[in-house]
Amino acid sequence: MGATSLPIALVHGWAFDPTFWDATRTILGPARTTCTDFGFFAPHPALALPRVPYIGVGHSLGALWLLRHHGPLCRGLVLINGFSRFGTAADFPHAIPRRVIERMRAGLIREPEGLLHSFRLRAGIDAPLPPHIERDRLEQGLVALMDMDCRTNLQQVTCPVHVIAGTDDAIAPPMLTRACFPPDGRIKIRWVDGGHLLPLTHAETCAHAIMAMTGRMNPP
């Protein structure tokens, strides 16, 4: 299978669902893409990745998840507004304090709709929530954001990695991006004047970067 025909697996972030990718998929061509789903707003999650060589594209928590689960069939990773670790650790102080994530967790348990709306508004979108909320899965996602550490996974990645980060990202700020992806010659980082929802606000830029990973075109 040639690079230009590789399927593209899209993994959304916390507090979103596969419709998050609609604008980017329109540019890429929906037939080439598959969407995994954490099931934050659906009865059943769908987290299977392609069983053939593919390009993995993750946003935020989806980028973290792909670093852990992309597997040997992955031929390239595009990590958008992503990170290799989100919560602080003893040897990783430049991340999001655990108390911040714990407060989110408490808010999710107490008033899920209010917490989700507040988070999405801070991320950059003021839109109605999907009607069905799976609070337990959302809580599991917060635990992953607090504890999942994929720094070793990143060091072991054998495929190309392209990171796209927003200069005004309020959720995964530039300091976190730089701490997660230190320059070592293997990882390409592209900075975009934008926030945490680049696949929504800069869909064309994201789509072109994904196509560049498949070898179809050079980045704009």
N, C-alpha and C positions, 0 to 999 in steps of 0.2 A: 504494500500500500504506500503510495507516494505521499510526501509531506502535504501536498496541496489537497489531498482527499481525506486527511485524518479527521475523524470526528472530534468535536470540541465538547468537553464535559464542563458544564457551568455549575458552580456551587455557591449559593447565596449566603448571606451573613445572618447574624442574629437579628430577630424581630422582623424578618422579611420572608418571602416565599419565592417560588420560581418566576412569578410575574415581574420580579425585580429586573430580570434580564430582557424584558420584551424589546426595549429600544435597541439594545446591543444585538439581539438575535435578528431583528429586522435587517440590520446592516450586514451581518454575517451570512444570513440565509438560514431560516429555521431548520431546513432539512439537514444541515451539517451539525446541528447542536443537539445536545441532550441536557436536561436539567435534573440535578438531584434535588431532593427536598428533605430538609430536617424535620418537616411535619409540625412546625410551630403553629400553623393555622390549618392543618389538615388532619383527618383521623389517622392516616397511615403515612409514615415517612417512606421515602424512596431514595436510599443513599447508595444504590449500586452504581459503580463506575463501568465504563465500556470494557468488554472482554477482548478488545482488539486494541492495537496501538492508537493512542489518542493524545490530544492536547488538553491539559487540565487548567481551568480558569476559576479562581476562587476570589470571593470578595469578603474581606474582614474575617469573621469566624470561618467562613468557607475556605479562605486561604490557609488558615491554621490547620483545618481539617485535612486539606489536600496534602499539606506537607507531611502529615502523619500517614495518610492512607493512599497516596497516589500510585504506588506500586511500580513494578518493573515495566509495565506496558506504557507508562507515561513517557511521551517523547518531548515534552516541554511544559513548563509551568508559567502561567501569567498570574501574578498575585497582586490584586488591586485593593488599595487601602488595607493591606494585610500586615501580618506580623508573624514572627516565629514564637513569640510568647507575648501575652497581653498583660497578665498580672505580675506584680513585683515578686521577686525572690531575693534570698540573701545575697546571691551573686548577680542580681539583675535589678538594680534600683531604679533604672530609667524607664519604668513601665507604669501601668495604672495601679495605684494603691489598692490593696485588697479590701480596705474599708469601703472604698467607692463601689466596688462590685458587690460587696455584702449589703450595702444600702440598697442597691438595685434589686438584689435578691429579696430583701425584706419588703420592698415596695411591690415587687411582682406578686408575692404571696398575699399581701394586704389588699392591693388594688391593681390588678394586672392591666386593665385598660388604661388607667391613668399613667402607670409607669411606662407602658409601651408607647403611648402617645408622646410623653415627655422625651423619651429616648429618641424616637424617630424625628421629633421636632429639632432636637439638638443635632441630630445627624444631618438634617437639612431637608426634611420632607414633612409637609403638613397635609396629610391625606387620611381619609377614614381607614380604620383598621379593618382587616378581614373579619367577618362575623364570628368565626369559630376560633377560639384561642385554646391551645394546648399548653396549659400552665406548667405541667410537669416537664415537658420537653424544653420549654423556654428556660426553666430552672436548670436543667441539665446543661443547656448551652452556656448559662452564666458560670456554672461550675467549671466547664471547659475553659472559658475565658479566664477564669481565676487561676486554674491549676495546670492546664495543658502546656507542656514545654516541648517545643519542636526544634529547638536550636541544634540538637544533635542530628535530627532528621535532615535539617537544612544542610549541615556539613556533609551528610552522606548522599545527598541528591546527585545523581549522575547525568540528568538531563539539563538543558538550558533553563535558566530562571530569569524572568523579566518581572521586575517590581514596578508598579505604577502607584505613586503616592501623591496625596494632595497637600499643597503648602499650607492650606487653612483647615486641615482635618481636625475637627474638635473631638473626635472619638479616638483615633489613632494618630496622635500628633507627630510632627516631623522628628522630635527627639526620640520617640519610640521606634520609628522607622529606621533611623540611623543606628540605634542600638541593636535592632534585630538583624539588619543587613549591612554589616560593616564592609567597606570596600575590600575585595580580595581578588578582583579580576574575573571571578566566575559569574557574578550576579550583576545584571544591568538594572539600574534604578533610573526611572524617569519621573521627574517632578512636574506636576501639573498645577496650574493656578486654580485650585478648587478645593472642595471639602471631602466629606467621607463617602459621598454617593456618586463617585465618578462614572460608574456604568449608567447612571441616570442623567447626570449633568454633562458628561463628556463622552457620550456613547460612541461617537465617531472615533475619538482618540483611542478609546479602549478597543473597539473593533479592529482598528488598523494595527494596533499592537498585537492583537491575537492573530491576525492574518500574517503579520510579519513573522511570528513564531512558526507558522506553518510554511514559511518560505514563499508565500504568494506575493508579497510586496515589501518594500522598505518602510520603516516608520515615517510618518509625515514630518 
